[in-house]
C-alpha cells in the first residue's frame, strides 16, 4: 500500500477508504457566534437559543442572544438578554 506524503492527500485517501475519523460536531454556541459574525441573524438566534437550552447559565450565550436581537431590531428582547447576561 502506498501512503501519500502530503497530509491533505492522506486525509483525502482516508476519507475515500472510509477510515477518516469523524469530525467533532461544532457547538451551537460556536455556530451562533459564526452566524452572528456573518449577520445571519435568524440562524444566530436559532443556534443561540439551542445553546441556551443546553446551558441556561452561560453568559456568553445570553450576550450573543442580546446582540442578535439588537441587530435584528428587536430592542425589547435585546434589553432583556443584555440584562440577563449582565447578571
Biopython code that builds the backbone (N, CA, C, O; Angstrom):
import numpy as np
from Bio.PDB.StructureBuilder import StructureBuilder

atoms = [
    (1, "UNK", "N", (0.854, -1.185, 0.000)),
    (1, "UNK", "CA", (0.000, 0.000, 0.000)),
    (1, "UNK", "C", (0.890, 1.234, 0.000)),
    (1, "UNK", "O", (1.848, 1.310, 0.769)),
    (2, "UNK", "N", (0.582, 2.191, -0.849)),
    (2, "UNK", "CA", (1.344, 3.434, -0.939)),
    (2, "UNK", "C", (0.655, 4.481, -0.075)),
    (2, "UNK", "O", (-0.549, 4.706, -0.203)),
    (3, "UNK", "N", (1.413, 5.114, 0.795)),
    (3, "UNK", "CA", (0.898, 6.195, 1.643)),
    (3, "UNK", "C", (1.360, 7.533, 1.063)),
    (3, "UNK", "O", (2.553, 7.711, 0.821)),
    (4, "UNK", "N", (0.451, 8.470, 0.836)),
    (4, "UNK", "CA", (0.855, 9.774, 0.317)),
    (4, "UNK", "C", (1.649, 10.555, 1.365)),
    (4, "UNK", "O", (1.399, 10.438, 2.564)),
    (5, "UNK", "N", (2.597, 11.342, 0.898)),
    (5, "UNK", "CA", (3.435, 12.129, 1.797)),
    (5, "UNK", "C", (2.705, 13.377, 2.289)),
    (5, "UNK", "O", (2.919, 13.812, 3.420)),
    (6, "UNK", "N", (1.868, 13.938, 1.472)),
    (6, "UNK", "CA", (1.144, 15.163, 1.808)),
    (6, "UNK", "C", (0.006, 14.855, 2.781)),
    (6, "UNK", "O", (-0.771, 13.930, 2.546)),
    (7, "UNK", "N", (-0.100, 15.612, 3.860)),
    (7, "UNK", "CA", (-1.123, 15.386, 4.884)),
    (7, "UNK", "C", (-2.534, 15.502, 4.310)),
    (7, "UNK", "O", (-3.400, 14.687, 4.630)),
    (8, "UNK", "N", (-2.768, 16.490, 3.480)),
    (8, "UNK", "CA", (-4.090, 16.656, 2.876)),
    (8, "UNK", "C", (-4.447, 15.452, 2.012)),
    (8, "UNK", "O", (-5.572, 14.956, 2.053)),
    (9, "UNK", "N", (-3.477, 14.991, 1.231)),
    (9, "UNK", "CA", (-3.715, 13.824, 0.381)),
    (9, "UNK", "C", (-3.990, 12.593, 1.229)),
    (9, "UNK", "O", (-4.836, 11.773, 0.872)),
    (10, "UNK", "N", (-3.286, 12.454, 2.348)),
    (10, "UNK", "CA", (-3.518, 11.315, 3.229)),
    (10, "UNK", "C", (-4.928, 11.354, 3.811)),
    (10, "UNK", "O", (-5.605, 10.328, 3.871)),
    (11, "UNK", "N", (-5.371, 12.537, 4.240)),
    (11, "UNK", "CA", (-6.716, 12.674, 4.795)),
    (11, "UNK", "C", (-7.781, 12.369, 3.742)),
    (11, "UNK", "O", (-8.792, 11.734, 4.039)),
    (12, "UNK", "N", (-7.547, 12.825, 2.511)),
    (12, "UNK", "CA", (-8.492, 12.540, 1.434)),
    (12, "UNK", "C", (-8.548, 11.050, 1.134)),
    (12, "UNK", "O", (-9.624, 10.500, 0.898)),
    (13, "UNK", "N", (-7.396, 10.402, 1.143)),
    (13, "UNK", "CA", (-7.354, 8.967, 0.900)),
    (13, "UNK", "C", (-8.084, 8.219, 2.016)),
    (13, "UNK", "O", (-8.849, 7.293, 1.747)),
    (14, "UNK", "N", (-7.849, 8.617, 3.260)),
    (14, "UNK", "CA", (-8.557, 8.002, 4.388)),
    (14, "UNK", "C", (-10.061, 8.176, 4.247)),
    (14, "UNK", "O", (-10.830, 7.254, 4.516)),
    (15, "UNK", "N", (-10.476, 9.365, 3.822)),
    (15, "UNK", "CA", (-11.902, 9.630, 3.651)),
    (15, "UNK", "C", (-12.493, 8.731, 2.568)),
    (15, "UNK", "O", (-13.572, 8.164, 2.742)),
    (16, "UNK", "N", (-11.783, 8.608, 1.453)),
    (16, "UNK", "CA", (-12.260, 7.763, 0.360)),
    (16, "UNK", "C", (-12.337, 6.299, 0.767)),
    (16, "UNK", "O", (-13.218, 5.566, 0.319)),
    (17, "UNK", "N", (-11.420, 5.885, 1.607)),
    (17, "UNK", "CA", (-11.393, 4.485, 2.028)),
    (17, "UNK", "C", (-12.234, 4.247, 3.285)),
    (17, "UNK", "O", (-12.253, 3.137, 3.818)),
    (18, "UNK", "N", (-12.915, 5.265, 3.749)),
    (18, "UNK", "CA", (-13.783, 5.106, 4.911)),
    (18, "UNK", "C", (-13.050, 5.020, 6.231)),
    (18, "UNK", "O", (-13.606, 4.535, 7.216)),
    (19, "UNK", "N", (-11.815, 5.480, 6.269)),
    (19, "UNK", "CA", (-11.039, 5.411, 7.500)),
    (19, "UNK", "C", (-10.910, 6.758, 8.194)),
    (19, "UNK", "O", (-10.247, 6.864, 9.226)),
    (20, "UNK", "N", (-11.521, 7.759, 7.652)),
    (20, "UNK", "CA", (-11.377, 9.094, 8.231)),
    (20, "UNK", "C", (-12.068, 9.151, 9.586)),
    (20, "UNK", "O", (-13.159, 8.613, 9.774)),
    (21, "UNK", "N", (-11.417, 9.802, 10.504)),
    (21, "UNK", "CA", (-12.010, 9.979, 11.831)),
    (21, "UNK", "C", (-13.177, 10.952, 11.722)),
    (21, "UNK", "O", (-13.134, 11.915, 10.957)),
    (22, "UNK", "N", (-14.196, 10.688, 12.485)),
    (22, "UNK", "CA", (-15.361, 11.576, 12.475)),
    (22, "UNK", "C", (-14.962, 12.925, 13.064)),
    (22, "UNK", "O", (-14.324, 13.002, 14.113)),
    (23, "UNK", "N", (-15.348, 13.967, 12.373)),
    (23, "UNK", "CA", (-15.044, 15.309, 12.880)),
    (23, "UNK", "C", (-15.987, 15.629, 14.024)),
    (23, "UNK", "O", (-17.168, 15.288, 13.976)),
    (24, "UNK", "N", (-15.466, 16.285, 15.059)),
    (24, "UNK", "CA", (-16.352, 16.642, 16.167)),
    (24, "UNK", "C", (-17.389, 17.663, 15.713)),
    (24, "UNK", "O", (-17.115, 18.518, 14.871)),
    (25, "UNK", "N", (-18.564, 17.559, 16.279)),
    (25, "UNK", "CA", (-19.662, 18.457, 15.931)),
    (25, "UNK", "C", (-19.375, 19.838, 16.516)),
    (25, "UNK", "O", (-18.971, 19.955, 17.673)),
    (26, "UNK", "N", (-19.583, 20.868, 15.723)),
    (26, "UNK", "CA", (-19.411, 22.237, 16.197)),
    (26, "UNK", "C", (-20.573, 22.580, 17.115)),
    (26, "UNK", "O", (-21.728, 22.289, 16.801)),
    (27, "UNK", "N", (-20.267, 23.200, 18.252)),
    (27, "UNK", "CA", (-21.304, 23.502, 19.241)),
    (27, "UNK", "C", (-22.278, 24.554, 18.714)),
    (27, "UNK", "O", (-21.952, 25.346, 17.830)),
    (28, "UNK", "N", (-23.480, 24.537, 19.283)),
    (28, "UNK", "CA", (-24.481, 25.539, 18.911)),
    (28, "UNK", "C", (-23.988, 26.938, 19.260)),
    (28, "UNK", "O", (-24.251, 27.895, 18.532)),
    (29, "UNK", "N", (-23.284, 27.051, 20.360)),
    (29, "UNK", "CA", (-22.739, 28.347, 20.777)),
    (29, "UNK", "C", (-21.759, 28.889, 19.721)),
    (29, "UNK", "O", (-21.818, 30.062, 19.352)),
    (30, "UNK", "N", (-20.868, 28.026, 19.248)),
    (30, "UNK", "CA", (-19.892, 28.436, 18.228)),
    (30, "UNK", "C", (-20.590, 28.757, 16.907)),
    (30, "UNK", "O", (-20.228, 29.719, 16.230)),
    (31, "UNK", "N", (-21.582, 27.958, 16.545)),
    (31, "UNK", "CA", (-22.319, 28.234, 15.311)),
    (31, "UNK", "C", (-23.099, 29.538, 15.427)),
    (31, "UNK", "O", (-23.220, 30.273, 14.446)),
    (32, "UNK", "N", (-23.629, 29.837, 16.611)),
    (32, "UNK", "CA", (-24.301, 31.117, 16.837)),
    (32, "UNK", "C", (-23.341, 32.281, 16.650)),
    (32, "UNK", "O", (-23.677, 33.285, 16.021)),
    (33, "UNK", "N", (-22.135, 32.133, 17.207)),
    (33, "UNK", "CA", (-21.121, 33.190, 17.075)),
    (33, "UNK", "C", (-20.741, 33.399, 15.614)),
    (33, "UNK", "O", (-20.650, 34.534, 15.148)),
    (34, "UNK", "N", (-20.520, 32.314, 14.900)),
    (34, "UNK", "CA", (-20.150, 32.421, 13.483)),
    (34, "UNK", "C", (-21.278, 33.056, 12.668)),
    (34, "UNK", "O", (-21.032, 33.893, 11.800)),
    (35, "UNK", "N", (-22.506, 32.652, 12.954)),
    (35, "UNK", "CA", (-23.652, 33.205, 12.224)),
    (35, "UNK", "C", (-23.801, 34.691, 12.501)),
    (35, "UNK", "O", (-24.079, 35.471, 11.590)),
    (36, "UNK", "N", (-23.619, 35.084, 13.750)),
    (36, "UNK", "CA", (-23.724, 36.494, 14.113)),
    (36, "UNK", "C", (-22.639, 37.318, 13.431)),
    (36, "UNK", "O", (-22.902, 38.429, 12.970)),
    (37, "UNK", "N", (-21.426, 36.783, 13.365)),
    (37, "UNK", "CA", (-20.328, 37.482, 12.687)),
    (37, "UNK", "C", (-20.650, 37.752, 11.221)),
    (37, "UNK", "O", (-20.251, 38.778, 10.671)),
    (38, "UNK", "N", (-21.370, 36.834, 10.597)),
    (38, "UNK", "CA", (-21.703, 36.977, 9.176)),
    (38, "UNK", "C", (-23.073, 37.622, 8.958)),
    (38, "UNK", "O", (-23.561, 37.716, 7.832)),
    (39, "UNK", "N", (-23.683, 38.064, 10.067)),
    (39, "UNK", "CA", (-25.002, 38.717, 10.043)),
    (39, "UNK", "C", (-26.120, 37.802, 9.562)),
    (39, "UNK", "O", (-27.104, 38.270, 8.990)),
    (40, "UNK", "N", (-25.972, 36.506, 9.790)),
    (40, "UNK", "CA", (-27.063, 35.563, 9.547)),
    (40, "UNK", "C", (-27.889, 35.523, 10.836)),
    (40, "UNK", "O", (-27.786, 34.584, 11.626)),
    (41, "UNK", "N", (-28.706, 36.554, 11.030)),
    (41, "UNK", "CA", (-29.353, 36.770, 12.319)),
    (41, "UNK", "C", (-30.357, 35.687, 12.685)),
    (41, "UNK", "O", (-30.432, 35.287, 13.847)),
    (42, "UNK", "N", (-31.121, 35.210, 11.729)),
    (42, "UNK", "CA", (-32.095, 34.155, 12.032)),
    (42, "UNK", "C", (-31.370, 32.894, 12.487)),
    (42, "UNK", "O", (-31.779, 32.253, 13.455)),
    (43, "UNK", "N", (-30.295, 32.540, 11.791)),
    (43, "UNK", "CA", (-29.513, 31.373, 12.193)),
    (43, "UNK", "C", (-28.859, 31.591, 13.550)),
    (43, "UNK", "O", (-28.846, 30.690, 14.388)),
    (44, "UNK", "N", (-28.313, 32.788, 13.767)),
    (44, "UNK", "CA", (-27.665, 33.091, 15.046)),
    (44, "UNK", "C", (-28.650, 32.919, 16.200)),
    (44, "UNK", "O", (-28.314, 32.324, 17.224)),
    (45, "UNK", "N", (-29.860, 33.436, 16.035)),
    (45, "UNK", "CA", (-30.871, 33.288, 17.083)),
    (45, "UNK", "C", (-31.214, 31.820, 17.309)),
    (45, "UNK", "O", (-31.358, 31.387, 18.453)),
    (46, "UNK", "N", (-31.344, 31.061, 16.246)),
    (46, "UNK", "CA", (-31.684, 29.641, 16.373)),
    (46, "UNK", "C", (-30.587, 28.882, 17.123)),
    (46, "UNK", "O", (-30.876, 28.098, 18.027)),
    (47, "UNK", "N", (-29.328, 29.119, 16.744)),
    (47, "UNK", "CA", (-28.222, 28.426, 17.410)),
    (47, "UNK", "C", (-28.069, 28.875, 18.860)),
    (47, "UNK", "O", (-27.857, 28.048, 19.748)),
    (48, "UNK", "N", (-28.176, 30.176, 19.103)),
    (48, "UNK", "CA", (-28.030, 30.658, 20.478)),
    (48, "UNK", "C", (-29.181, 30.178, 21.369)),
    (48, "UNK", "O", (-28.968, 29.899, 22.549)),
    (49, "UNK", "N", (-30.383, 30.081, 20.826)),
    (49, "UNK", "CA", (-31.496, 29.539, 21.625)),
    (49, "UNK", "C", (-31.229, 28.086, 21.998)),
    (49, "UNK", "O", (-31.470, 27.675, 23.133)),
    (50, "UNK", "N", (-30.732, 27.315, 21.040)),
    (50, "UNK", "CA", (-30.402, 25.908, 21.319)),
    (50, "UNK", "C", (-29.285, 25.820, 22.357)),
    (50, "UNK", "O", (-29.336, 24.975, 23.251)),
    (51, "UNK", "N", (-28.278, 26.683, 22.245)),
    (51, "UNK", "CA", (-27.183, 26.691, 23.217)),
    (51, "UNK", "C", (-27.689, 27.090, 24.601)),
    (51, "UNK", "O", (-27.215, 26.572, 25.612)),
    (52, "UNK", "N", (-28.647, 28.007, 24.642)),
    (52, "UNK", "CA", (-29.213, 28.430, 25.928)),
    (52, "UNK", "C", (-29.999, 27.286, 26.579)),
    (52, "UNK", "O", (-29.995, 27.146, 27.802)),
    (53, "UNK", "N", (-30.663, 26.482, 25.772)),
    (53, "UNK", "CA", (-31.378, 25.317, 26.319)),
    (53, "UNK", "C", (-30.398, 24.312, 26.913)),
    (53, "UNK", "O", (-30.697, 23.660, 27.913)),
    (54, "UNK", "N", (-29.222, 24.190, 26.291)),
    (54, "UNK", "CA", (-28.213, 23.252, 26.782)),
    (54, "UNK", "C", (-27.551, 23.754, 28.063)),
    (54, "UNK", "O", (-27.257, 22.962, 28.958)),
    (55, "UNK", "N", (-27.314, 25.061, 28.158)),
    (55, "UNK", "CA", (-26.694, 25.651, 29.347)),
    (55, "UNK", "C", (-27.323, 27.009, 29.622)),
    (55, "UNK", "O", (-26.846, 28.026, 29.117)),
    (56, "UNK", "N", (-28.387, 27.037, 30.416)),
    (56, "UNK", "CA", (-29.099, 28.295, 30.675)),
    (56, "UNK", "C", (-28.307, 29.310, 31.496)),
    (56, "UNK", "O", (-28.753, 30.448, 31.647)),
    (57, "UNK", "N", (-27.156, 28.935, 32.026)),
    (57, "UNK", "CA", (-26.371, 29.858, 32.859)),
    (57, "UNK", "C", (-25.195, 30.488, 32.123)),
    (57, "UNK", "O", (-24.455, 31.266, 32.724)),
    (58, "UNK", "N", (-25.001, 30.183, 30.862)),
    (58, "UNK", "CA", (-23.848, 30.684, 30.108)),
    (58, "UNK", "C", (-24.063, 32.138, 29.700)),
    (58, "UNK", "O", (-24.919, 32.418, 28.860)),
    (59, "UNK", "N", (-23.294, 33.080, 30.284)),
    (59, "UNK", "CA", (-23.489, 34.492, 29.961)),
    (59, "UNK", "C", (-23.081, 34.859, 28.528)),
    (59, "UNK", "O", (-23.610, 35.815, 27.960)),
    (60, "UNK", "N", (-22.148, 34.108, 27.946)),
    (60, "UNK", "CA", (-21.746, 34.381, 26.558)),
    (60, "UNK", "C", (-22.897, 34.094, 25.599)),
    (60, "UNK", "O", (-23.094, 34.810, 24.617)),
    (61, "UNK", "N", (-23.646, 33.050, 25.891)),
    (61, "UNK", "CA", (-24.809, 32.714, 25.058)),
    (61, "UNK", "C", (-25.863, 33.808, 25.205)),
    (61, "UNK", "O", (-26.462, 34.235, 24.218)),
    (62, "UNK", "N", (-26.090, 34.259, 26.440)),
    (62, "UNK", "CA", (-27.066, 35.332, 26.672)),
    (62, "UNK", "C", (-26.653, 36.615, 25.954)),
    (62, "UNK", "O", (-27.491, 37.307, 25.375)),
    (63, "UNK", "N", (-25.374, 36.924, 25.993)),
    (63, "UNK", "CA", (-24.880, 38.106, 25.288)),
    (63, "UNK", "C", (-25.049, 37.946, 23.778)),
    (63, "UNK", "O", (-25.411, 38.901, 23.090)),
    (64, "UNK", "N", (-24.792, 36.759, 23.267)),
    (64, "UNK", "CA", (-24.990, 36.503, 21.843)),
    (64, "UNK", "C", (-26.447, 36.674, 21.444)),
    (64, "UNK", "O", (-26.745, 37.244, 20.395)),
    (65, "UNK", "N", (-27.358, 36.179, 22.285)),
    (65, "UNK", "CA", (-28.780, 36.384, 22.026)),
    (65, "UNK", "C", (-29.112, 37.871, 22.020)),
    (65, "UNK", "O", (-29.846, 38.345, 21.153)),
    (66, "UNK", "N", (-28.576, 38.599, 22.980)),
    (66, "UNK", "CA", (-28.833, 40.045, 23.059)),
    (66, "UNK", "C", (-28.350, 40.752, 21.802)),
    (66, "UNK", "O", (-29.059, 41.589, 21.244)),
    (67, "UNK", "N", (-27.151, 40.418, 21.361)),
    (67, "UNK", "CA", (-26.596, 41.067, 20.175)),
    (67, "UNK", "C", (-27.401, 40.716, 18.920)),
    (67, "UNK", "O", (-27.649, 41.576, 18.075)),
    (68, "UNK", "N", (-27.799, 39.469, 18.808)),
    (68, "UNK", "CA", (-28.585, 39.050, 17.637)),
    (68, "UNK", "C", (-29.940, 39.751, 17.616)),
    (68, "UNK", "O", (-30.385, 40.218, 16.567)),
    (69, "UNK", "N", (-30.599, 39.823, 18.780)),
    (69, "UNK", "CA", (-31.882, 40.529, 18.840)),
    (69, "UNK", "C", (-31.686, 42.014, 18.543)),
    (69, "UNK", "O", (-32.503, 42.620, 17.850)),
    (70, "UNK", "N", (-30.620, 42.598, 19.058)),
    (70, "UNK", "CA", (-30.357, 44.017, 18.825)),
    (70, "UNK", "C", (-30.132, 44.300, 17.347)),
    (70, "UNK", "O", (-30.688, 45.253, 16.803)),
    (71, "UNK", "N", (-29.321, 43.477, 16.700)),
    (71, "UNK", "CA", (-29.035, 43.694, 15.284)),
    (71, "UNK", "C", (-30.260, 43.452, 14.409)),
    (71, "UNK", "O", (-30.376, 44.015, 13.320)),
    (72, "UNK", "N", (-31.171, 42.612, 14.891)),
    (72, "UNK", "CA", (-32.375, 42.352, 14.100)),
    (72, "UNK", "C", (-33.474, 43.384, 14.375)),
    (72, "UNK", "O", (-34.561, 43.306, 13.802)),
    (73, "UNK", "N", (-33.188, 44.346, 15.251)),
    (73, "UNK", "CA", (-34.137, 45.421, 15.512)),
    (73, "UNK", "C", (-35.142, 45.124, 16.614)),
    (73, "UNK", "O", (-36.069, 45.906, 16.825)),
    (74, "UNK", "N", (-34.982, 44.040, 17.303)),
    (74, "UNK", "CA", (-35.884, 43.670, 18.389)),
    (74, "UNK", "C", (-35.268, 44.136, 19.714)),
    (74, "UNK", "O", (-34.704, 43.342, 20.467)),
    (75, "UNK", "N", (-35.390, 45.445, 19.978)),
    (75, "UNK", "CA", (-34.704, 46.030, 21.129)),
    (75, "UNK", "C", (-35.272, 45.579, 22.464)),
    (75, "UNK", "O", (-34.536, 45.486, 23.446)),
    (76, "UNK", "N", (-36.562, 45.300, 22.519)),
    (76, "UNK", "CA", (-37.156, 44.878, 23.784)),
    (76, "UNK", "C", (-36.543, 43.550, 24.244)),
    (76, "UNK", "O", (-36.145, 43.417, 25.402)),
    (77, "UNK", "N", (-36.470, 42.579, 23.346)),
    (77, "UNK", "CA", (-35.842, 41.306, 23.705)),
    (77, "UNK", "C", (-34.339, 41.473, 23.917)),
    (77, "UNK", "O", (-33.756, 40.814, 24.778)),
    (78, "UNK", "N", (-33.711, 42.348, 23.138)),
    (78, "UNK", "CA", (-32.278, 42.599, 23.301)),
    (78, "UNK", "C", (-31.981, 43.111, 24.707)),
    (78, "UNK", "O", (-31.046, 42.639, 25.353)),
    (79, "UNK", "N", (-32.766, 44.070, 25.182)),
    (79, "UNK", "CA", (-32.543, 44.610, 26.524)),
    (79, "UNK", "C", (-32.722, 43.537, 27.591)),
    (79, "UNK", "O", (-31.970, 43.492, 28.565)),
    (80, "UNK", "N", (-33.704, 42.685, 27.410)),
    (80, "UNK", "CA", (-33.930, 41.584, 28.344)),
    (80, "UNK", "C", (-32.695, 40.681, 28.422)),
    (80, "UNK", "O", (-32.246, 40.335, 29.515)),
    (81, "UNK", "N", (-32.147, 40.299, 27.263)),
    (81, "UNK", "CA", (-30.981, 39.409, 27.245)),
    (81, "UNK", "C", (-29.711, 40.111, 27.687)),
    (81, "UNK", "O", (-28.857, 39.479, 28.309)),
    (82, "UNK", "N", (-29.550, 41.417, 27.384)),
    (82, "UNK", "CA", (-28.395, 42.152, 27.903)),
    (82, "UNK", "C", (-28.430, 42.173, 29.427)),
    (82, "UNK", "O", (-27.399, 42.011, 30.080)),
    (83, "UNK", "N", (-29.634, 42.375, 29.997)),
    (83, "UNK", "CA", (-29.771, 42.391, 31.441)),
    (83, "UNK", "C", (-29.440, 41.022, 32.046)),
    (83, "UNK", "O", (-28.760, 40.945, 33.070)),
    (84, "UNK", "N", (-29.914, 39.956, 31.425)),
    (84, "UNK", "CA", (-29.618, 38.608, 31.922)),
    (84, "UNK", "C", (-28.119, 38.298, 31.839)),
    (84, "UNK", "O", (-27.554, 37.695, 32.751)),
    (85, "UNK", "N", (-27.494, 38.709, 30.759)),
    (85, "UNK", "CA", (-26.058, 38.457, 30.600)),
    (85, "UNK", "C", (-25.242, 39.232, 31.634)),
    (85, "UNK", "O", (-24.222, 38.749, 32.125)),
    (86, "UNK", "N", (-25.701, 40.426, 31.953)),
    (86, "UNK", "CA", (-25.005, 41.272, 32.926)),
    (86, "UNK", "C", (-25.021, 40.650, 34.318)),
    (86, "UNK", "O", (-24.051, 40.746, 35.069)),
    (87, "UNK", "N", (-26.146, 40.010, 34.647)),
    (87, "UNK", "CA", (-26.295, 39.420, 35.996)),
    (87, "UNK", "C", (-25.541, 38.121, 36.067)),
    (87, "UNK", "O", (-25.537, 37.466, 37.109)),
]
sb = StructureBuilder()
sb.init_structure("model")
sb.init_model(0)
sb.init_chain("A")
sb.init_seg("    ")
for serial, (resi, resn, name, xyz) in enumerate(atoms, 1):
    if name == "N":
        sb.init_residue(resn, " ", resi, " ")
    sb.init_atom(name, np.array(xyz, "f"), 0.0, 1.0, " ", f" {name:<3s}", serial, name[0])
structure = sb.get_structure()
